[in-house]
Amino acid sequence: MADQFSKAAPAIELSGISKNFGPVQANKDIDLVVEKGTIHGIIGENGAGKSTLMSILYGFYQADSGTIKIDGNAIKIPDSQAAIAAGIGMVHQHFMLVKNFSVLENVILGAEGGAILNQGIALAKAELQRLEEDYALDVDIDALIEDLPVGLQQRVEILKALFRGADILILDEPTGVLTPAEADHLFRIFEQLRDQGKTIVLITHKLREIMAITDDVSVMRQGQMVATRKTSETNVEELAKLMVGRSVLLRVDKDEAIPKEEKLTVKNLTVKDDRGVVMVDNVSFGVRAGEIVGIAGVAGNGQSELMEAISGIVTPESGSIHLDGKLIDEYGSADPGALRKRGMAHVPEDRHHVGLVLPFSERENAILGYQGDDAYTSGMFLKMDAIEADARAKIEQYDIRPPVTSLKASNFSGGNQQKIVLSREMERDPVVLLIGQPTRGVDVGAIEFIHKRIIEMRDAGKAVLLVSVELDEIRSLADRTLVMFAGKIVGERGPGASEGELGLLMAGIEDGEEKHE
Amino acid sequence: MEVLFGLDVLNSTIRLSTPLLLAALAGLYSERAGIVDIGLEGKMLGAAFAAGAAASVAGSAWIGLFAAVVISILLSMLHGFASITARGNQIVSGVAINFVVAGVAILLGQTWFGLGGKTPQLRGAERLLEIDLPGIELLSDIPLIGWLYSGLLSGHGILVYVAFLAVPITWWILFRTRFGLRLRALGENPAAVDTAGISVSWGRYRALVICGLLCGIAGAYLALGLSAGFVKDMTAGKGFIALAALIFAKWKPVNVMFAALLFGYLEAVGIRMQGKIFPVIGEVPVAMIQALPYVLTVVLLAGFIGKAIPPKASGIPYVKER
């Protein structure tokens, strides 16, 4: 409980924290004060050192120098056990849950309350009941984690921390995996927690979240803490500038589209998933040369399956797709390779699994899918010099950092990985460009660059189909927006559509009337 | 019919299942904690040699058992060092243990005893003898139950009872204790254990100690109970059959017992079929029966009998993220 008579000591007080990994200085002389009972955002680009700093606080790493004070007491945090004892709980970006354990088992793991489980379980059940009621964190404690949606899994992580008596909660990119509605619910939980005296540290690179939920915000750049502001006294532009170190265009400058002939025509397309469930339901639309068509929607409403069908990864159930006026079906089954040859470039949603081979080098990834091309092969041998030169050119043109063609793709940051994929797909001079979630997990500086490149592709006369769950992105890039809900296109809007209007369509509410499925 | 269902075959099944059961349970502790253990065979062989050598030198089966357990735990720790501390490849480490033990046991046996790799024949107190369960007289009058009790359940070596008692104990440890909860979590997602503030390495080492203990008992049973002394290659692939039983049982303790019994039964039948001529079929190809455990396991793995999903993190060394 906070001291009610004098001003309480800050929940967290870091001074002079430094941490090196070999020659890389991940954290440089960092000072940070987080007041009790506040929501404190830490924002910065990928690789700015946010996660390292929080890992030091949670005992994953030892700082090389500096001191940590929790509630005014200087302490050492040599391991996670010590952090937990100091009242620090952490919700990791990738959940630390055992998938085939129940919620209850996950929560008590490490805090079982005795060598024999029975004793602890009864107490834990009562405590969980109380926590769920106090913070509106409803979860069925007997459910298996693997049966729960991500949003609920995240609640389990929060419950885990609270169950261990955490007064300070650190959340690392908590909304990355959530739908907008789930994220809103999470923010309401944050507010509830704060109102009950908990301190929340929110690590994110999404400026919108910082503005929506935090009381204070600290900005990190290249391992240093560059500024701390009251959220009410700052704005998105200032924060973006602090993060990147220069002004950033948050709204994309673009001229009106001058669309020409239709390059991609989708007619009555129906796609089923592995289980036989209809994911894309009788969808028809076209994309013309020189325009960007955006597909908005809450994740899981069929956008992924639509992209997979158009790019030739899966075979549609029925319907037709025309590329540049010619029917795509000559092989009778999915064949992405043949489509690439005909000018269909595809930047997949999931760059880690589909877009890149992570253990391969940058230059190998830069020709992936085109490796059989005459430019890169002669007979059965790869033209190593040509591939290297090609990779060099792309690195320069797309400002991929670090500029090392032999580095494994897994060693690049999210933004630079995405640039590798974009450089590969855009430089092929495609007829149609399919882009899924172009800026997922990408930092602000790279987002600006990627958006500019997409507009340039449009102006060069490509037909661009953009799928994104970031409504802002769709609204600033698309010349026409189609909204998908439950596998159907429920509406089309021009460039001027408001967020509220699109939001209603995304929820399946059409013209003020709820759709009944 | 006598060959397939006689009291003789069933007794033999229990005896032959025992080392499989112990070794499979050993593997269960190890793999449920995330360490693949292909070295069950080597540990058992090492333990059998230690048991034979120590029992013959000291003249006591109990000292033999003790030596077997110590050697097996040491080998298990070696595997632990390679796969937990040094984060090496667990298959390679396991295979290495199998090879090294097979060679060293014969070398030491020849140097110490000069019997071509064997240890001297064990007699009397040097062996673990069969024990009669209490109350045989009382129950023997009851039809069927008395017959089962005195004919089948009673009269095995003490380690047989240890092995079958280890099944409910293992179940209880795994699903009813803190140690078991953490052990299972280690095999599925060690990062979850680490972030809960518990040491992954310490937990895995402890699992390997139990693995070593059980393998040691299995090896001792081979040399002191089933036979009278150590002979070259006496495990004869039992470690691998145990591994197959573990997979066949989907890493569950009670299933492991039934799998071990099934595979032990097949072995018992196989032995009795040797050289027998049957009408129509002629001589039964014993190799076919001996191969059945592996065939059944492959059929299971191919997805014909449900699904065998191993612990998710088994075989992967744990490295802290970032």
Contacts between the chains, C-beta under 8 A, distances in Angstrom:
chain1	res1	chain2	res2	distance
A	51	B	322	6.7
A	52	B	322	7.4
A	55	B	322	6.6
A	58	B	195	7.8
A	59	B	197	7.8
A	60	B	320	6.5
A	60	B	321	8.0
A	60	B	322	7.6
A	79	B	197	6.5
A	80	B	194	6.8
A	80	B	195	5.7
A	80	B	196	7.1
A	80	B	197	4.1
A	81	B	197	3.4
A	81	B	198	7.5
A	82	B	197	7.8
A	83	B	197	7.4
A	84	B	196	7.8
A	84	B	197	5.0
A	90	B	195	6.9
A	92	B	195	6.7
A	94	B	321	8.0
A	96	B	189	7.0
A	96	B	191	5.4
A	96	B	192	4.3
A	96	B	194	7.9
A	96	B	195	4.4
A	96	B	196	7.6
A	97	B	189	6.9
A	97	B	192	5.9
A	98	B	184	7.5
A	98	B	185	4.8
A	98	B	188	4.6
A	98	B	189	4.8
A	98	B	192	5.3
A	99	B	188	6.6
A	99	B	189	7.0
A	99	B	312	7.2
A	100	B	188	6.2
A	101	B	184	7.5
A	101	B	185	6.8
A	101	B	188	7.2
A	105	B	181	6.3
A	106	B	192	7.3
A	108	B	181	7.5
A	109	B	181	6.2
A	109	B	182	6.8
A	109	B	185	5.5
A	109	B	192	6.6
A	109	B	193	6.9
A	109	B	196	5.3
A	110	B	182	7.5
A	110	B	193	7.0
A	110	B	196	2.8
A	110	B	197	5.6
A	110	B	198	5.1
A	111	B	196	7.3
A	112	B	178	4.2
A	112	B	181	6.4
A	114	B	178	6.8
A	115	B	177	6.0
A	115	B	178	5.1
A	115	B	179	7.0
A	116	B	176	6.6
A	116	B	177	5.7
A	116	B	178	7.3
A	117	B	176	5.5
A	117	B	177	6.1
A	117	B	178	6.3
A	117	B	180	8.0
A	117	B	181	6.4
A	118	B	176	7.0
A	120	B	178	7.7
A	160	B	196	7.9
